Protein backbone atom coordinates (compact mmCIF):
# COMPACT_ATOMS: atom_id res chain seq x y z
CA UNK A 1 0.00 0.00 0.00
CA UNK A 2 1.59 3.27 -1.08
CA UNK A 3 2.04 6.30 1.19
CA UNK A 4 -0.73 8.36 -0.41
CA UNK A 5 -3.24 5.56 -0.06
CA UNK A 6 -2.27 4.96 3.57
CA UNK A 7 -2.62 8.70 4.28
CA UNK A 8 -6.04 8.86 2.71
CA UNK A 9 -7.24 5.84 4.66
CA UNK A 10 -5.84 7.26 7.90
CA UNK A 11 -7.58 10.57 7.27
CA UNK A 12 -10.86 8.82 6.59
CA UNK A 13 -10.42 6.77 9.75
CA UNK A 14 -9.75 9.89 11.83
CA UNK A 15 -12.78 11.65 10.36
CA UNK A 16 -15.01 8.66 11.06
CA UNK A 17 -13.63 8.36 14.59
CA UNK A 18 -14.19 12.07 15.26
CA UNK A 19 -17.70 11.80 13.88
CA UNK A 20 -18.41 8.82 16.12
CA UNK A 21 -17.06 10.65 19.17
CA UNK A 22 -19.06 13.73 18.27
CA UNK A 23 -22.21 11.65 17.89
CA UNK A 24 -21.53 9.92 21.22
CA UNK A 25 -20.94 13.22 23.01
CA UNK A 26 -24.02 14.71 21.39
CA UNK A 27 -26.06 11.74 22.55
CA UNK A 28 -24.69 12.11 26.09
CA UNK A 29 -25.44 15.84 26.11
CA UNK A 30 -28.92 15.22 24.76
CA UNK A 31 -29.50 12.59 27.43
CA UNK A 32 -28.22 14.93 30.15
CA UNK A 33 -30.45 17.75 28.95
CA UNK A 34 -33.38 15.37 28.73
CA UNK A 35 -32.74 14.16 32.30
CA UNK A 36 -32.41 17.73 33.55
CA UNK A 37 -35.62 18.78 31.82
CA UNK A 38 -37.39 15.71 33.16
CA UNK A 39 -36.27 16.52 36.71
CA UNK A 40 -37.36 20.16 36.31
CA UNK A 41 -40.71 19.03 34.96
CA UNK A 42 -41.16 16.66 37.92
CA UNK A 43 -40.49 19.45 40.42
CA UNK A 44 -42.79 21.91 38.70
CA UNK A 45 -45.48 19.28 38.26
CA UNK A 46 -45.38 18.30 41.93
CA UNK A 47 -45.45 21.91 43.11
CA UNK A 48 -48.60 22.75 41.17
CA UNK A 49 -50.33 19.39 41.64
CA UNK A 50 -49.99 19.60 45.42
CA UNK A 51 -51.19 23.20 45.48
CA UNK A 52 -54.31 22.36 43.45
CA UNK A 53 -54.91 19.38 45.73
CA UNK A 54 -54.74 21.66 48.76
CA UNK A 55 -56.95 24.26 47.05
CA UNK A 56 -59.62 21.63 46.39
CA UNK A 57 -59.40 20.33 49.95
CA UNK A 58 -59.64 23.82 51.41
CA UNK A 59 -62.91 24.49 49.60
CA UNK A 60 -64.38 21.71 51.75
CA UNK A 61 -62.45 22.50 54.95
CA UNK A 62 -62.49 26.29 54.82
CA UNK A 63 -63.13 26.97 58.50
CA UNK A 64 -59.86 25.69 60.01
CA UNK A 65 -59.77 27.93 63.08
CA UNK A 66 -57.27 26.80 65.71
CA UNK A 67 -58.88 24.22 67.99
CA UNK A 68 -61.79 23.50 65.64
CA UNK A 69 -62.91 20.14 64.30
CA UNK A 70 -62.00 21.17 60.73
CA UNK A 71 -58.49 22.08 61.87
CA UNK A 72 -58.13 18.63 63.45
CA UNK A 73 -59.43 16.95 60.29
CA UNK A 74 -56.92 18.93 58.23
CA UNK A 75 -54.07 17.76 60.45
CA UNK A 76 -55.22 14.18 59.90
CA UNK A 77 -55.39 14.76 56.16
CA UNK A 78 -51.84 16.17 56.01
CA UNK A 79 -50.64 13.19 58.06
CA UNK A 80 -52.32 10.79 55.64
CA UNK A 81 -50.64 12.51 52.67
CA UNK A 82 -47.23 12.18 54.33
CA UNK A 83 -47.89 8.54 55.17
CA UNK A 84 -48.74 7.86 51.52
CA UNK A 85 -45.26 9.14 50.66
CA UNK A 86 -43.75 6.62 53.08
CA UNK A 87 -43.06 8.75 56.16
CA UNK A 88 -43.63 8.15 59.85
CA UNK A 89 -45.65 11.06 61.23
CA UNK A 90 -45.26 12.44 64.74
CA UNK A 91 -48.32 14.12 66.20
CA UNK A 92 -47.95 16.60 69.08
CA UNK A 93 -51.21 17.60 70.77
CA UNK A 94 -51.23 20.84 72.75
CA UNK A 95 -53.70 23.06 74.53
CA UNK A 96 -53.97 26.81 74.77
CA UNK A 97 -56.25 29.33 76.41
CA UNK A 98 -58.05 32.16 74.72
CA UNK A 99 -60.43 34.45 76.59
CA UNK A 100 -60.46 32.02 79.53
CA UNK A 101 -61.52 29.11 77.30
CA UNK A 102 -59.23 26.13 76.62
CA UNK A 103 -58.73 24.85 73.07
CA UNK A 104 -57.01 21.71 71.81
CA UNK A 105 -54.88 21.65 68.67
CA UNK A 106 -51.95 19.71 67.26
CA UNK A 107 -48.65 19.97 65.42
CA UNK A 108 -47.38 17.21 63.17
CA UNK A 109 -43.96 16.50 61.70
CA UNK A 110 -41.84 14.13 59.65
CA UNK A 111 -38.07 13.69 59.37
CA UNK A 112 -36.23 13.15 56.09
CA UNK A 113 -32.88 11.63 56.98
CA UNK A 114 -29.69 13.45 55.98
CA UNK A 115 -25.98 12.75 56.37
CA UNK A 116 -26.03 14.65 59.64
CA UNK A 117 -28.49 14.39 62.52
CA UNK A 118 -28.52 18.17 62.76
CA UNK A 119 -31.97 19.45 61.84
CA UNK A 120 -33.00 21.93 59.17
CA UNK A 121 -36.64 22.75 59.85
CA UNK A 122 -39.09 23.73 57.11
CA UNK A 123 -42.46 24.66 58.55
CA UNK A 124 -45.90 26.10 57.75
CA UNK A 125 -49.15 26.55 59.65
CA UNK A 126 -52.29 24.85 58.37
CA UNK A 127 -55.02 26.66 60.31
CA UNK A 128 -56.93 29.69 59.01
CA UNK A 129 -58.63 32.81 60.35
CA UNK A 130 -62.02 31.29 59.58
CA UNK A 131 -64.85 31.94 57.18
CA UNK A 132 -66.32 34.83 59.20
CA UNK A 133 -63.65 36.99 57.51
CA UNK A 134 -64.65 35.62 54.11
CA UNK A 135 -61.28 33.86 53.81
CA UNK A 136 -60.71 30.19 53.15
CA UNK A 137 -56.98 30.49 53.84
CA UNK A 138 -55.72 29.27 50.47
CA UNK A 139 -52.80 31.69 50.31
CA UNK A 140 -52.53 32.05 54.09
CA UNK A 141 -51.55 29.34 54.44
CA UNK A 142 -52.54 26.56 52.10
CA UNK A 143 -49.61 27.65 49.93
CA UNK A 144 -47.07 26.81 52.63
CA UNK A 145 -48.70 23.45 53.37
CA UNK A 146 -48.70 22.56 49.66
CA UNK A 147 -44.98 23.37 49.41
CA UNK A 148 -44.24 20.99 52.29
CA UNK A 149 -46.29 18.23 50.67
CA UNK A 150 -44.27 18.73 47.48
CA UNK A 151 -40.96 18.63 49.33
CA UNK A 152 -41.94 15.43 51.10
CA UNK A 153 -42.78 13.76 47.79
CA UNK A 154 -39.71 15.05 45.96
CA UNK A 155 -37.32 14.01 48.74
CA UNK A 156 -38.82 10.56 49.27
CA UNK A 157 -36.51 9.03 46.63
CA UNK A 158 -33.49 9.09 48.94
CA UNK A 159 -31.86 12.32 47.78
CA UNK A 160 -28.56 13.07 49.51
CA UNK A 161 -29.08 15.77 52.11
CA UNK A 162 -26.34 17.33 54.28
CA UNK A 163 -28.76 17.73 57.20
CA UNK A 164 -31.87 15.90 58.30
CA UNK A 165 -34.87 17.91 57.11
CA UNK A 166 -37.79 18.14 59.51
CA UNK A 167 -41.11 19.28 58.05
CA UNK A 168 -43.51 20.68 60.65
CA UNK A 169 -47.16 21.65 60.22
CA UNK A 170 -48.27 24.00 63.01
CA UNK A 171 -51.76 24.38 64.37
CA UNK A 172 -53.34 27.58 65.71
CA UNK A 173 -50.86 30.06 64.24
CA UNK A 174 -53.63 32.56 63.66
CA UNK A 175 -54.50 32.36 67.36
CA UNK A 176 -51.18 33.81 68.51
CA UNK A 177 -48.53 31.38 67.17
CA UNK A 178 -49.83 28.75 69.57
CA UNK A 179 -48.48 25.76 67.66
CA UNK A 180 -44.95 27.00 67.16
CA UNK A 181 -44.75 28.28 70.75
CA UNK A 182 -45.87 24.88 72.05
CA UNK A 183 -43.38 23.16 69.80
CA UNK A 184 -40.38 25.23 70.89
CA UNK A 185 -41.31 24.98 74.56
CA UNK A 186 -41.62 21.18 74.49
CA UNK A 187 -38.79 20.20 72.10
CA UNK A 188 -35.02 20.55 72.18
CA UNK A 189 -33.99 23.12 69.56
CA UNK A 190 -30.25 23.01 70.26
CA UNK A 191 -29.71 20.56 67.39
CA UNK A 192 -31.48 22.79 64.87
CA UNK A 193 -29.22 24.67 62.47
CA UNK A 194 -32.04 26.65 60.84
CA UNK A 195 -35.80 27.12 60.46
CA UNK A 196 -37.47 28.17 57.19
CA UNK A 197 -40.97 29.55 57.70
CA UNK A 198 -43.42 29.26 54.79
CA UNK A 199 -46.31 31.64 55.36
CA UNK A 200 -48.29 33.18 52.49
CA UNK A 201 -45.60 32.24 49.98
CA UNK A 202 -47.57 33.02 46.81
CA UNK A 203 -50.20 35.51 45.66
CA UNK A 204 -48.37 38.78 46.23
CA UNK A 205 -46.70 40.53 43.31
CA UNK A 206 -43.16 39.58 44.36
CA UNK A 207 -41.35 36.88 46.32
CA UNK A 208 -39.34 37.92 49.37
CA UNK A 209 -37.25 36.20 52.00
CA UNK A 210 -36.64 37.78 55.40
CA UNK A 211 -34.44 37.20 58.41
CA UNK A 212 -35.49 37.85 62.00
CA UNK A 213 -35.26 41.45 63.17
CA UNK A 214 -31.85 42.56 64.43
CA UNK A 215 -33.67 44.04 67.44
CA UNK A 216 -34.74 41.07 69.61
CA UNK A 217 -38.40 40.14 69.69
CA UNK A 218 -40.27 39.92 72.96
CA UNK A 219 -39.45 36.36 74.03
CA UNK A 220 -40.88 36.03 77.55
CA UNK A 221 -43.21 33.22 76.42
CA UNK A 222 -40.23 30.98 75.60
CA UNK A 223 -38.80 28.83 78.40
CA UNK A 224 -35.18 29.18 77.34
CA UNK A 225 -34.27 32.23 75.29
CA UNK A 226 -31.14 32.84 73.26
CA UNK A 227 -32.27 35.26 70.57
CA UNK A 228 -30.52 35.19 67.19
CA UNK A 229 -31.11 37.19 64.02
CA UNK A 230 -28.51 35.79 61.64
CA UNK A 231 -28.89 36.32 57.91
CA UNK A 232 -26.99 33.28 56.62
CA UNK A 233 -30.11 31.19 56.01
CA UNK A 234 -31.82 34.08 54.24
CA UNK A 235 -28.80 34.78 52.07
CA UNK A 236 -28.35 31.12 51.19
CA UNK A 237 -31.92 30.94 49.90
CA UNK A 238 -31.41 34.15 47.97
CA UNK A 239 -28.23 32.81 46.38
CA UNK A 240 -29.99 29.68 45.15
CA UNK A 241 -32.95 31.73 43.96
CA UNK A 242 -30.71 34.10 41.99
CA UNK A 243 -28.96 31.14 40.37
CA UNK A 244 -32.20 29.46 39.33
CA UNK A 245 -34.31 32.55 38.63
CA UNK A 246 -31.94 35.43 37.79
CA UNK A 247 -34.78 37.59 36.43
CA UNK A 248 -37.19 37.10 39.36
CA UNK A 249 -35.22 36.05 42.45
CA UNK A 250 -36.47 36.22 46.01
CA UNK A 251 -35.95 39.81 47.15
CA UNK A 252 -35.14 41.75 50.29
CA UNK A 253 -37.74 44.35 51.16
CA UNK A 254 -36.52 47.92 51.25
CA UNK A 255 -35.94 49.63 54.60
CA UNK A 256 -39.06 51.14 56.15
CA UNK A 257 -39.85 52.66 59.50
CA UNK A 258 -38.74 50.34 62.28
CA UNK A 259 -37.55 47.60 59.91
CA UNK A 260 -34.10 47.47 58.31
CA UNK A 261 -33.79 45.99 54.83
CA UNK A 262 -34.71 42.31 54.72
CA UNK A 263 -35.77 42.02 58.37
CA UNK A 264 -39.23 41.07 59.59
CA UNK A 265 -41.37 41.21 62.70
CA UNK A 266 -42.52 38.59 65.19
CA UNK A 267 -45.94 37.87 63.69
CA UNK A 268 -45.36 34.38 62.28
CA UNK A 269 -44.02 30.98 63.30
CA UNK A 270 -40.34 31.85 62.84
CA UNK A 271 -40.51 34.04 65.95
CA UNK A 272 -40.37 31.39 68.72
CA UNK A 273 -37.45 29.71 66.95
CA UNK A 274 -35.47 32.97 66.70
CA UNK A 275 -36.17 33.50 70.41
CA UNK A 276 -34.80 30.04 71.23
CA UNK A 277 -31.56 30.53 69.29
CA UNK A 278 -32.37 29.09 65.86
CA UNK A 279 -31.45 31.08 62.76
CA UNK A 280 -34.57 31.70 60.68
CA UNK A 281 -35.68 32.68 57.19
CA UNK A 282 -39.24 33.61 56.30
CA UNK A 283 -40.56 33.38 52.73
CA UNK A 284 -43.62 35.38 51.72
CA UNK A 285 -45.19 36.94 48.64
CA UNK A 286 -46.29 40.57 48.81
CA UNK A 287 -45.30 43.99 47.44
CA UNK A 288 -43.51 46.50 49.64
CA UNK A 289 -43.69 49.15 46.91
CA UNK A 290 -47.43 49.57 47.45
CA UNK A 291 -48.57 52.45 49.63
CA UNK A 292 -51.23 50.66 51.61
CA UNK A 293 -53.39 51.54 54.58
CA UNK A 294 -50.33 51.73 56.83
CA UNK A 295 -47.75 52.73 54.22
CA UNK A 296 -45.17 50.54 52.47
CA UNK A 297 -45.24 47.75 55.03
CA UNK A 298 -46.07 44.76 52.83
CA UNK A 299 -49.65 44.25 53.99
CA UNK A 300 -50.90 45.40 50.59
CA UNK A 301 -49.90 42.46 48.44
CA UNK A 302 -50.98 43.14 44.87
CA UNK A 303 -51.25 46.02 42.42
CA UNK A 304 -54.07 44.31 40.51
CA UNK A 305 -57.26 46.42 40.37
CA UNK A 306 -59.32 43.31 41.10
CA UNK A 307 -58.19 43.51 44.72
CA UNK A 308 -58.70 47.25 45.31
CA UNK A 309 -61.85 49.33 45.45
CA UNK A 310 -59.99 51.84 43.27
CA UNK A 311 -56.28 51.61 42.44
CA UNK A 312 -54.07 54.56 41.46
CA UNK A 313 -51.48 52.91 39.19
CA UNK A 314 -49.25 55.98 38.99
CA UNK A 315 -48.83 56.38 42.75
CA UNK A 316 -49.30 52.71 43.69
CA UNK A 317 -52.00 53.44 46.21
CA UNK A 318 -55.75 53.90 46.47
CA UNK A 319 -57.52 56.49 44.33
CA UNK A 320 -59.32 57.58 47.49
CA UNK A 321 -57.57 56.61 50.69
CA UNK A 322 -60.50 57.73 52.83
CA UNK A 323 -62.93 55.35 51.16
CA UNK A 324 -60.67 52.37 50.36
CA UNK A 325 -61.57 49.09 52.04
CA UNK A 326 -59.73 46.41 50.07
CA UNK A 327 -56.17 47.85 49.88
CA UNK A 328 -54.84 45.07 47.65
CA UNK A 329 -54.78 42.65 50.57
CA UNK A 330 -55.47 38.95 50.01
CA UNK A 331 -54.73 37.37 53.38
CA UNK A 332 -57.55 37.35 55.93
CA UNK A 333 -60.00 38.68 53.33
CA UNK A 334 -62.72 37.46 50.97
CA UNK A 335 -60.07 37.23 48.25
CA UNK A 336 -58.16 34.37 49.90
CA UNK A 337 -59.90 31.50 48.16
CA UNK A 338 -59.75 29.64 44.87
CA UNK A 339 -62.85 31.28 43.35
CA UNK A 340 -61.39 34.79 43.85
CA UNK A 341 -57.79 33.98 42.89
CA UNK A 342 -57.75 31.47 40.03
CA UNK A 343 -59.76 33.55 37.51
CA UNK A 344 -57.38 36.50 37.96
CA UNK A 345 -53.93 35.09 38.71
CA UNK A 346 -53.81 31.33 38.21
CA UNK A 347 -50.62 31.45 36.10
CA UNK A 348 -49.01 33.84 38.57
CA UNK A 349 -49.77 31.50 41.46
CA UNK A 350 -48.45 28.53 39.51
CA UNK A 351 -45.16 30.22 38.63
CA UNK A 352 -44.56 31.38 42.19
CA UNK A 353 -45.36 28.03 43.78
CA UNK A 354 -43.06 26.25 41.33
CA UNK A 355 -40.26 28.71 42.02
CA UNK A 356 -40.59 28.38 45.79
CA UNK A 357 -40.55 24.59 45.70
CA UNK A 358 -37.63 24.40 43.30
CA UNK A 359 -35.56 26.89 45.32
CA UNK A 360 -36.34 25.09 48.58
CA UNK A 361 -35.52 21.71 47.08
CA UNK A 362 -32.14 22.86 45.82
CA UNK A 363 -31.37 24.76 49.01
CA UNK A 364 -31.92 21.82 51.38
CA UNK A 365 -29.59 19.73 49.21
CA UNK A 366 -26.73 22.19 49.72
CA UNK A 367 -27.64 23.98 52.96
CA UNK A 368 -24.25 23.15 54.49
CA UNK A 369 -22.75 25.81 52.22
CA UNK A 370 -24.44 28.47 54.37
CA UNK A 371 -25.48 27.10 57.75
CA UNK A 372 -23.44 24.92 60.10
N, C-alpha and C positions, 0 to 999 in steps of 0.2 A: 504494500500500500504506500503510495507516494506521499510526500510531505503535505502537499496541497490538499489531498483527499483527507488525510488524517486531521488536518486543521479544520476543514469544513465540518467533518463529523464531530470533532470536539466542540466546535462552536454551536452546532445544532444541539448537542447533548447538554451544554451549559444553558442554552436558551430554554430547552424543555424542562431542565431541572429548576431553573429560576421560575418558570411559569407554574410548575407544580408547587414550589414553595409559596409562591404568591397566592395560588388558589387555596392552599392549606391555611395560610395566615388569614386570608379573606374569610374562609369558612369559620375559623376560630373567632375572628372579630365579630362576624355576623352572629355566631352562637352566643358570644358574650353580650352583645347588644340585645339580642333576643331575650336572654336570661335577665338582664337588667330591666328591660321593659316589662317583662313578665312579673318581676318582683315589684316594680313600681305600680303596675296595674293591680296586683294583689293587695298592696297597702291601700291604695286609693279606693278600691272596691270595698274592702273591709270597713274603712272609715265611714263611707256613705251608707253602706248596708246597715251597719250597727246604729247609725244615727236615725235612719228611717224606721228601723225596728223600735227604737226608743220613742220616736215621735208617735208611732201608731199605738204603742202601749200607753203613753201619757194621755192620749185622747180618752182612754178608758179610766185611767187612774190619775185624774187631774188634780184631785184634792189631797195632796200628800203632805199635809201639815204635820209637823213633828209631833209624834205621839198618837197619830191617828191610825185607824185600821188600814187605810189605803197606803200610808207610809210603810207599815209593817208588811203588807202584801208586796210592795215594791222591793223591799229588802229581800224578801223570799224569792222574788223573780230574778233579781240580780244574782243571788246565790245560785239559782238553778242554771242561769246562763254560764256562770263560771264553772260549775260542775260539769256542764256539757263539754266544756273545753278541756276537762281533765284535771281540774284543780280541787284541792281540799280547801274548804271555806271555813274560816273562823268567824263565829258570831259573838259579838260582845254586847249584851243587853246593858242598858243604863237607865237611870231615872233622873228626872230634873223637876224642879218646882217653878211654877209660873203663876203669879197672882194667888199664892197660897194653895194652888192645886198641883198634885203630883202627876207627871206624865211618864210613860214608859216608851223608850225608843231603842234603837240598836245600831251599832256599827258592824260592818263586815269587811273581811280582808282575805287576800290570798298572797302567797309568796311565790315568786318565780326565781328559782335558784340561780345564783351567779357564782363566779370563781371565788368571791369573798363573801363571808357571812355579814359583812357590813351592809346596812340597809339603805337603799335609795327609795324613798316613799313617793308614790304618785297617788294623789287623792282628789276626791270630788264629793260633794254632798248630793243626796238624791231626793231630799224633801223639797217642798215648795211653799210659797206664801199662802196658797189656797185660792179657791175659785171666787171667794168674796171680792178679791181684787180684780177679777176678770182673767187672771193669769192661769195658765196650765203648767208653767215652769219648763217649757221646752228648751229655751236658751239658758235660763237660770233655774235648774242646772242639768237638764237632760243632756246638754251638749258635753258636759264634763263626764257624765256617766257613760255616754256612748263612746267617748275616747278611751276610757278604761276598758270597756268591753272589747274594743278593737285591739288594744295593746295585749290584752290577755290572749286573744286568738292568735295574733301575729307572733307572739313570743312562746307559744305552746309547742313549737317545733324544735325546741332545744337550742335556740340561738345562744351564742357565747356572750355572757354578760360579765363585766368586771365586778359588779356588785349584785347582791340579791335585791330584786325589785319587789317591793311590797305595794300592792294596790289596795287602797282603803276607800270604802264608801261610807260617808258620815251621815248619820241621821240628825235631824233637828238643827241644822245650821241656821235656818231662818228664825229660830227661836233663841238666838244669842250664842251661836257656835257651840251648842250643847254637846254635840257628838265629838267634835275634835277636842274640846276641853276634857270630856270624860276619857277620851283615848289617851291623851298626854298624861293625865293624872293617875292612870291605872296601868301604864306600860312604861318600860324602860326605854328612854330615847337616846341613851348615851352611845348606842351602836349605830345611830342613824347619821349618815353623812350628808343628807339633804332631803328636803320635802318640796315637791312640785305640786302646787295647788291649781286645780282646773275648775274655774268658776266663771261661767258665762263666757266661754272661749270662742264663740262665734256669734254672728249677728251684727255687731258693731262694724263701722266702716273699716277699721284697721285692727291689726293684731298687735298686742303689746305684751311685754313681759316685765314684771316688776320685782324688785327685792324689798325686803322689810325696811321700814323707815330707820334712818340712822339715829333718830331720837327714839329711845326705848318706848315700847307700848306700855300701857298699864298691865302689869302681870300678876296682880295680887290674887288672882283666882287659880294660879298654877302652884302646885305644892313645892316644886324645886325650880327656881328661876336662875337662868344664866343667859340673859338676852344677847342675841347675835343679829347682826344685820349685814352679813357678808354679801358680796355681789358675784361671787365666783359661779354660783349655780345659774344665776340670771345671764351672766356673760357667756357661759358655755352654751346655753340654749340659743342665745342670739348668734353666736358664731356658727352653729350648725344651721340655723335658719338662713343666715346670709349666704352660706355655701349652697344650700338647696334652692333657695328662693331669693336670688340677688335683687330682683326687682320689687319684691314685696315682703321683706323680712319682718320678723317681730321687732317692734320699735320700743324705744324708751319714751315715755311721755315727757313733754317739756316741763320745766320748772313752773310751779304755780304756788300761790300763797300757802305756806306751811309745808310744802312737799317738794324737796329737791328732785331733780331729774331722775326718773326711773324708780322712785321710791313710793311705796303705797302705805295705806293706813291699816288699822287692825280689824277691819270689818269682815274678814273671811277666815277660812279654816287654816291658813298659814300662820295666823297670829299666835295660837298656843304653842306651836312648834318653835317659832322664833323666840318666844319667852323661855322655852326650856333649853335653848342652846343649839337648835338645829337650823342650819342655813336654809333659807327658803327662796323659792321663785314662784311667782303668781302670774299665770297666763289669763288674759281676758281680751275681749274684743269690744272696742268702744271708739270714741273719737274726741280727743282732748282739744281739738281745734274749735269745736262747737261752743258757742257762748250760750250755755243753758240757763236754767233757772237760778243756779248758784255760780255761774261763771264757767270757766274752762276747766271743770273738775272731772270730766269723764262720765258724768251721769247721763248726759245726752249722748246717745250712742250713734245715731245715724242722721245723715243730712237729707235723707229721702223724704219728700213732701208727704208721703203716705203716713208718716209717723209724727207729723206736726199738724196743729190746727192751721197754721200759716207760716211757711218758712221763707226767710229772707236769704236767698242764695248768696247775695253779694257780701253780707255781713255775718253770715253763718249763725244766725239767731232767729228768733221769732219776729214776724212782721209787727206784732203787737204784744209786747212783753206783759202788758197788764191783763190781757185776755187769754194768753196761751195756757193750755192745760196739758197738752201732750208732751211737748219739749223734746221730741225725738228719742224718748226713752222706751225701751222694750221691756226690760226686766220689771217685774212686779206690776205689769200693766195688762190691759186687754190685748195687747199686741203679742204677748209671749205665748203663742200657740201656733200650731201648724196652719190653721185656716187663715191666720193673719199674716204669716211669714212666707209660706211657700209661693203664693201667687205673685209676690213682689220680689223676693230675693232668694229663690230656691238655688240658683246657680252660685250665688254669692256664698250661701251657707255651705254648699257642697265643697267649693274651693277652699274655704277656710277650715272646714273640718278635716279635709284631706291633708292640708298643710300642717295643721297641728299634730295629727297622728304621725305623719311621716317624720316631722322634726323630733317629736318625742321618741319615736322608735329608734332613730339614729343616735339621739343623745344618750339614751340609756345603754346603748352598746359601746359607747366610748366615754362615759361619764368620768372615768378615772383620769382623763386629761385635764379635768377642771376641779373636781372635788376629791378629797382624800379622807 
